[in-house]
Amino acid sequence: MSKKSRENSSKASTESAAKSAARPAAKSAAKPAAKKVAKPVVAKPVAKARAKKTVAQPVKPAATAVAKVAAKAKPVAKAPKAVAAAKARKPAPAAKAVAAPKPAKAKLDQAPALAAEGSLAPGFSLPRDGGATVSLADFAGQKLVIFFYPRANTPGCTKEAIDFTRLGRDFKAADTMVLGVSADPLKAQESFRDKHDLTTPLLSDETQSMLKAYGAWGEKSMYGKVFEGVLRTTVLIGSDGRVARIWRGVKVDGHADAVLEQARQI
């Protein structure tokens, strides 16, 4: 072998050895590079997980804080209800106090009469036939007879009114005035007066205020029917303004004469 061939062969061996040495180095150099690239890839999901945890952590305290505030707010919400309930209960005694007079009023309405013998006669002021107004005060210092009759122009009431008119002069001589009272309207009273030539003043008590005060209004029955109306009653009031005598459930026949006799005696 020539010197030149030896040099070429030696050169080729050197290059082959260099290449062989470079290959492991390249491999070893490539491996760390791959590892370095892979690290960030693994770190990304970890970062995401951490980010999720970081975001989720503030939510829990916020929900807890809201729950605590809500829990604290519940007693505050109940307090106004309790106050409102207490306020609602306070007026109850006042309502009972206002309602208390009702039973007393009912008793007065159920009473058969407010006028009684020996007591002061209840005052009144009512319209009479012809349009004038008549009051108890108009007869101060005089004796007064008041006959209450159920209805104008009915048989019993007509006879009673005629009897008192017939004895009008006798009552006047006994210093006694006479009045007739019913719940009829004024037109009915005037028709009654004109039809039978009655001279006794006839008063109209459509509200039944005087009738009730003298016990001449209440429950009655006729033909099996029960209803409220005028109870035939007569009251004699003395010159002192007190009730001297009361006739209830009056029977018309002879009644006016009996009242006149009683008026003469007081």
C-alpha positions as CSV (number, residue, x, y, z in Angstrom):
1,M,0.0,0.0,0.0
2,S,1.2,3.4,-0.9
3,K,1.7,6.2,1.4
4,K,-1.2,8.2,-0.1
5,S,-3.6,5.2,0.3
6,R,-2.6,5.0,3.9
7,E,-3.3,8.6,4.5
8,N,-6.7,8.3,2.8
9,S,-7.6,5.2,4.8
10,S,-6.5,6.8,8.0
11,K,-8.5,9.9,7.1
12,A,-11.6,7.8,6.4
13,S,-11.2,6.0,9.7
14,T,-10.9,9.2,11.6
15,E,-14.1,10.6,9.9
16,S,-16.0,7.4,10.6
17,A,-14.9,7.6,14.2
18,A,-15.9,11.2,14.5
19,K,-19.3,10.5,13.0
20,S,-19.8,7.6,15.4
21,A,-18.9,9.8,18.3
22,A,-21.2,12.6,17.1
23,R,-24.2,10.3,17.0
24,P,-24.4,9.6,20.7
25,A,-23.8,13.2,21.4
26,A,-26.6,14.2,19.1
27,K,-28.9,11.7,20.7
28,S,-28.0,12.8,24.2
29,A,-28.4,16.4,23.1
30,A,-31.8,15.7,21.6
31,K,-33.1,13.9,24.7
32,P,-32.6,16.8,27.1
33,A,-34.2,19.1,24.6
34,A,-37.3,16.9,24.4
35,K,-37.5,16.8,28.1
36,K,-37.3,20.5,28.4
37,V,-40.1,20.9,25.8
38,A,-42.3,18.3,27.6
39,K,-42.0,20.1,31.0
40,P,-44.1,23.1,30.0
41,V,-46.7,20.8,28.4
42,V,-47.1,19.0,31.8
43,A,-47.1,22.3,33.7
44,K,-50.1,23.7,31.7
45,P,-52.8,21.3,33.1
46,V,-51.3,21.8,36.5
47,A,-51.6,25.5,36.1
48,K,-55.2,25.1,35.0
49,A,-56.0,23.0,37.9
50,R,-54.4,25.5,40.2
51,A,-56.3,28.3,38.5
52,K,-59.6,26.4,39.0
53,K,-58.9,25.9,42.6
54,T,-57.9,29.5,43.0
55,V,-61.2,30.7,41.3
56,A,-63.4,28.2,43.3
57,Q,-61.9,29.1,46.6
58,P,-63.3,32.7,46.8
59,V,-66.8,31.4,45.8
60,K,-67.1,29.2,49.0
61,P,-66.4,32.1,51.4
62,A,-68.9,34.3,49.5
63,A,-71.7,31.8,49.7
64,T,-70.9,31.3,53.4
65,A,-71.0,35.0,54.0
66,V,-74.3,35.3,52.2
67,A,-75.7,32.5,54.2
68,K,-74.5,34.1,57.4
69,V,-76.1,37.4,56.4
70,A,-79.4,35.6,55.5
71,A,-79.3,33.8,58.9
72,K,-78.8,37.1,60.7
73,A,-81.5,38.7,58.6
74,K,-84.2,36.1,59.7
75,P,-84.6,37.4,63.2
76,V,-84.9,40.9,61.9
77,A,-87.7,39.8,59.5
78,K,-89.5,38.1,62.4
79,A,-89.2,41.2,64.7
80,P,-91.5,43.4,62.6
81,K,-94.1,40.6,62.5
82,A,-94.0,40.3,66.2
83,V,-94.3,44.0,66.6
84,A,-97.2,44.1,64.1
85,A,-98.9,41.3,66.0
86,A,-98.4,43.1,69.3
87,K,-99.8,46.3,67.8
88,A,-102.8,44.4,66.4
89,R,-103.5,42.9,69.8
90,K,-103.4,46.3,71.6
91,P,-106.7,47.7,70.1
92,A,-108.6,44.5,71.1
93,P,-109.5,45.8,74.6
94,A,-110.7,49.1,73.1
95,A,-113.0,47.2,70.7
96,K,-114.5,45.3,73.6
97,A,-115.0,48.5,75.5
98,V,-116.9,50.0,72.6
99,A,-119.0,46.8,72.1
100,A,-119.9,46.6,75.8
101,P,-122.8,49.1,75.6
102,K,-124.6,46.9,73.1
103,P,-126.1,44.5,75.6
104,A,-127.3,47.4,77.7
105,K,-129.0,48.9,74.7
106,A,-130.7,45.6,73.9
107,K,-132.1,45.5,77.5
108,L,-133.6,49.0,77.1
109,D,-135.2,47.9,73.8
110,Q,-136.7,44.8,75.4
111,A,-138.0,46.7,78.5
112,P,-141.8,46.7,78.4
113,A,-141.9,50.3,79.5
114,L,-139.7,53.2,80.6
115,A,-142.7,55.1,82.0
116,A,-143.9,53.8,85.4
117,E,-146.5,55.0,87.9
118,G,-144.9,57.5,90.2
119,S,-142.0,58.4,87.9
120,L,-141.6,61.5,85.8
121,A,-143.4,61.3,82.5
122,P,-141.0,60.9,79.5
123,G,-140.7,64.0,77.4
124,F,-141.9,64.1,73.8
125,S,-142.4,66.5,70.9
126,L,-144.5,65.3,68.0
127,P,-146.5,66.7,65.0
128,R,-150.3,66.7,65.4
129,D,-153.1,66.9,62.9
130,G,-153.1,70.3,61.3
131,G,-149.3,70.6,61.2
132,A,-148.6,72.0,64.7
133,T,-146.1,70.5,67.1
134,V,-147.1,69.3,70.6
135,S,-144.7,68.8,73.5
136,L,-145.0,67.6,77.1
137,A,-143.8,71.0,78.3
138,D,-147.0,72.6,76.7
139,F,-149.0,71.0,79.6
140,A,-146.8,72.0,82.5
141,G,-149.0,72.5,85.7
142,Q,-151.9,70.6,84.1
143,K,-153.2,67.1,84.2
144,L,-152.9,65.2,80.9
145,V,-154.4,62.0,79.5
146,I,-152.7,60.3,76.6
147,F,-154.5,57.4,74.9
148,F,-152.4,55.3,72.5
149,Y,-154.4,53.5,69.8
150,P,-153.2,51.0,67.2
151,R,-154.6,52.4,64.0
152,A,-156.8,55.2,62.7
153,N,-160.2,54.4,61.3
154,T,-160.4,50.9,62.7
155,P,-163.5,50.0,64.7
156,G,-162.0,49.8,68.2
157,C,-159.8,52.9,67.7
158,T,-162.8,54.9,66.2
159,K,-165.0,54.1,69.2
160,E,-162.3,55.0,71.7
161,A,-161.5,58.4,70.0
162,I,-165.2,59.3,69.8
163,D,-165.7,58.5,73.5
164,F,-162.8,60.8,74.6
165,T,-164.2,63.5,72.2
166,R,-167.6,63.1,73.8
167,L,-166.2,63.7,77.3
168,G,-164.0,66.6,76.2
169,R,-165.8,69.2,78.2
170,D,-165.8,67.1,81.3
171,F,-162.1,66.5,81.1
172,K,-161.6,70.2,80.7
173,A,-163.7,70.9,83.8
174,A,-161.4,68.5,85.7
175,D,-158.4,70.6,84.5
176,T,-157.3,67.7,82.3
177,M,-156.2,67.8,78.7
178,V,-156.5,64.8,76.3
179,L,-154.2,63.6,73.5
180,G,-154.5,60.7,71.1
181,V,-151.3,59.1,69.7
182,S,-150.6,56.4,67.1
183,A,-148.0,55.5,64.5
184,D,-150.2,56.7,61.6
185,P,-148.9,59.5,59.3
186,L,-150.4,62.9,59.6
187,K,-152.6,62.5,56.5
188,A,-154.2,59.4,58.1
189,Q,-154.7,61.3,61.4
190,E,-156.4,64.2,59.6
191,S,-158.6,61.9,57.6
192,F,-159.6,60.2,60.9
193,R,-160.4,63.5,62.5
194,D,-162.5,64.8,59.6
195,K,-164.4,61.6,59.2
196,H,-165.6,61.4,62.8
197,D,-165.5,65.1,63.8
198,L,-162.9,64.5,66.5
199,T,-161.8,67.5,68.6
200,T,-159.1,65.6,70.5
201,P,-155.6,66.5,69.1
202,L,-154.1,63.4,67.3
203,L,-150.3,63.1,67.3
204,S,-148.3,61.1,64.8
205,D,-145.4,59.0,66.1
206,E,-144.1,57.3,63.0
207,T,-140.7,56.6,64.6
208,Q,-142.3,55.0,67.6
209,S,-140.1,57.0,69.9
210,M,-142.9,58.1,72.3
211,L,-144.8,54.9,71.9
212,K,-141.7,52.9,73.2
213,A,-141.0,55.4,76.0
214,Y,-144.5,54.9,77.4
215,G,-144.5,51.1,76.8
216,A,-147.1,51.4,74.1
217,W,-145.1,49.6,71.4
218,G,-144.4,45.9,71.4
219,E,-145.2,42.4,70.2
220,K,-148.8,41.4,69.5
221,S,-150.6,38.8,67.6
222,M,-153.7,38.6,65.4
223,Y,-155.1,35.7,63.6
224,G,-152.2,33.5,64.6
225,K,-149.6,36.0,63.3
226,V,-147.1,37.7,65.6
227,F,-145.9,41.2,64.8
228,E,-144.9,44.5,66.5
229,G,-147.3,47.4,66.8
230,V,-149.1,49.8,69.1
231,L,-150.4,48.3,72.3
232,R,-153.6,50.0,73.3
233,T,-152.5,51.9,76.4
234,T,-153.7,55.0,78.4
235,V,-151.5,57.2,80.7
236,L,-152.7,59.8,83.2
237,I,-150.1,62.4,84.1
238,G,-150.6,64.6,87.2
239,S,-150.0,68.3,87.3
240,D,-146.6,67.6,89.0
241,G,-145.4,65.9,85.8
242,R,-145.4,62.4,87.3
243,V,-147.3,59.4,85.9
244,A,-150.4,58.9,88.2
245,R,-151.9,55.9,86.5
246,I,-151.3,53.5,83.5
247,W,-153.9,51.3,81.8
248,R,-152.5,48.5,79.7
249,G,-154.4,46.0,77.5
250,V,-157.3,48.5,77.4
251,K,-160.9,47.4,76.7
252,V,-162.6,50.2,74.9
253,D,-166.1,49.9,76.3
254,G,-166.4,52.3,79.3
255,H,-162.7,53.1,79.3
256,A,-162.9,56.9,78.7
257,D,-165.4,57.2,81.6
258,A,-163.1,55.3,83.9
259,V,-160.2,57.6,83.0
260,L,-162.3,60.7,83.6
261,E,-163.2,59.5,87.1
262,Q,-159.6,58.9,87.9
263,A,-158.6,62.3,86.6
264,R,-161.2,64.0,88.9
265,Q,-159.7,62.2,92.0
266,I,-156.1,63.4,91.6
